[in-house]
Amino acid sequence: MVRVTFKLTEVGRIELDLPTPLLFKEVLRHCIARTGYIPGGYIAVRKGKVVNLGDMVEKGDEIDIFPALSGG
Amino acid sequence: MFSLLRINTATGETRIEKYSSKDFLLGGRTLSSRLVSREVEATCDALGKKNKLFFCNGALAGTATSSANRLSIGGKSPLTGGIKESNAGGIVGSRMAEQGLRCIALEDAPTGDSAWKIVVVGKDGVQLLDGTFLAGKGVYEKSDLLTAQFGKDAGCITVGPAAEKLLMASGIACSDPHGVCSRYAGRGGLGAVMASKRVIAMVILADGKHKPAFTNKEQFKDESRRVVKLLKENPVSALFTKYGTAAMVDICQSLHVLPTRNFRHGVMEGAEKINAQTMYDTIKARGGEGKTQHACMLPCAIQCSNVYPDEGGKLLCSPIEYETMALMGSNLCLKNLDTIATMNRIANDAGVDTLDCGAAIGVAMEAGLADFGDDQAAIGMMEEIRNLTPLGRILGSGCKVAAKVLGIRHAPHVLGQAIPAYEPRGTKGMAMTYLSSPMGADHTFGFTLRDEAKPLTKEGKVGLSKKFQVIGSRMDAMGMCNFVRYAVRHDMTPLLNLIKSYYDVDITANEFDDFVKETLRIEHHFNTNAGITALDYRFAETFYDEAQPETGEKMDITDEESAQARQW
């Protein structure tokens, strides 16, 4: 199971039962297919570290996806 | 032709000059920094008569284009010793446009014991009125008095009691659309520069008759609508509307770069108590005058500002921005939005920058003057600033001065300006930007955080920072709100088309970026002439010696690398 939470959106948390390890871009593709939600700019974070599209996602990973905002 | 109104604050003489060059067309930071560079002696005393203060609106000011009425204020900074451009929303930029003005310059200075003046600009000319009745009062009271005398539609600019005492963290407050001087050009101590000229307020009357003379009005309308559409459809801009900049609390906490405990840590336990969702829910629950979205200028399709109410629903502070929530919140280990809002309100009333004062209080807490997490002590220190006590004057001079006086080595600043709300050891891109900004540590340009694939490594960050220094400076360059950049990040055509249909002047995207780069080059050149060297673009040594606990990272950017990021 991989858990992905789209922070500050209506989508919230989704759980994906996927064969792992899997590239994050594939995980993201599954998220979009499941929810129909296409994040614009985003920052994906797992245990305090940025997750990039080419990174591997493992079973049990929890990933937070934030909209890529900035301060002002 | 674009008009520059010069006001000699010593003699009272005024003069209008006309220009037609593209730097005057663009206005904003493009113009303010060029004027500072051309006309201010770089080695001068920032609080002396040789410094000048330039108020510039932008290319699309006074039109119906969304988010186009920022006011750029430029001069030599008493805080950094270098060039400064600080900008604010509000209505002053559009009032200037209605008077047919691109820039107002405050020049020279009377003696330090001269009477306070109010500069009044209207269709019938310029008046210098006695401003003694405003002296010593807080900005909110000053704002009310100015509104009573000049009307709520006048564009007012004023400074607080901190500026009157020439404190280096003092800012300049500008009228919001409701006539309240709450929109701050906060950084760099420009409030003290204005006060050094014995100008306590400047008022742009709402009697201006100047209308935009569009070359192609229909095309301009179409292009303006296109900008609004882009802003509405852009998912990032749309989220700003709901949560404002406060959304950064969760992002920075997650990335371990939320300034905590005087920039010792990047994570605060309980940060969710001050995050965007909590603020949104609190404002909604309290109702009354509270607003989760609010426009700092008109018109604006983003409306990222807010009105934070007290428990009774009365306005407590507007706005509360992420940088304040971090520097006056997590950086002090405070977990109460009401406390942060109260401190912010006091800062607005005293007329000081929330970042520099938040950082100074963090230093004071590390020095043992109060405990981290002590809400009442933090509010008390802000009261000391407003009341101009000896400690308050130290804190109101920014964190570098506070650290020197209080014996703290871990002073979070670059060039004397407090580090914004991204702990630099955990984001080397932002660190590179802090070290390469001509303004001192600055977050509004060179914002790399959202595009750093590996925030903890410095590799590639010279190029990344420079890329975003250009992207982030584009909006300042023409007086637009910085958040419009998300909608035109990959294509400036909509804004350049607006310029074409307004002025019948072609500016290509490359030419526009050349203006941006030239501005940065000019600004760095001014700093060099002011005596700022490569050795000044450093963090406190503790950032290089001590690892941030959550990331294990030390600062490792060299002088040579940061120098590369300042090359244009």
Chai-1 contact restraints between the chains, C-beta under 6 A:
chainA,res_idxA,chainB,res_idxB,connection_type,confidence,min_distance_angstrom,max_distance_angstrom,comment,restraint_id
A,K7,B,D250,contact,1.0,0.0,6.0,A-B,restraint_1
A,L8,B,A247,contact,1.0,0.0,6.0,A-B,restraint_2
A,G40,B,P235,contact,1.0,0.0,6.0,A-B,restraint_3
A,G40,B,V236,contact,1.0,0.0,6.0,A-B,restraint_4
A,G41,B,V236,contact,1.0,0.0,6.0,A-B,restraint_5
A,I43,B,R450,contact,1.0,0.0,6.0,A-B,restraint_6
A,V45,B,S254,contact,1.0,0.0,6.0,A-B,restraint_7
A,G48,B,H256,contact,1.0,0.0,6.0,A-B,restraint_8
A,N52,B,A453,contact,1.0,0.0,6.0,A-B,restraint_9
A,D64,B,S254,contact,1.0,0.0,6.0,A-B,restraint_10
A,F66,B,I251,contact,1.0,0.0,6.0,A-B,restraint_11
A,P67,B,L239,contact,1.0,0.0,6.0,A-B,restraint_12
A,A68,B,R450,contact,1.0,0.0,6.0,A-B,restraint_13
A,L69,B,A247,contact,1.0,0.0,6.0,A-B,restraint_14
A,S70,B,F447,contact,1.0,0.0,6.0,A-B,restraint_15
A,G71,B,T245,contact,1.0,0.0,6.0,A-B,restraint_16
A,G71,B,M248,contact,1.0,0.0,6.0,A-B,restraint_17
A,G71,B,Y322,contact,1.0,0.0,6.0,A-B,restraint_18
A,G71,B,E323,contact,1.0,0.0,6.0,A-B,restraint_19
A,G71,B,A421,contact,1.0,0.0,6.0,A-B,restraint_20
A,G71,B,H443,contact,1.0,0.0,6.0,A-B,restraint_21
A,G72,B,T245,contact,1.0,0.0,6.0,A-B,restraint_22
A,G72,B,E321,contact,1.0,0.0,6.0,A-B,restraint_23
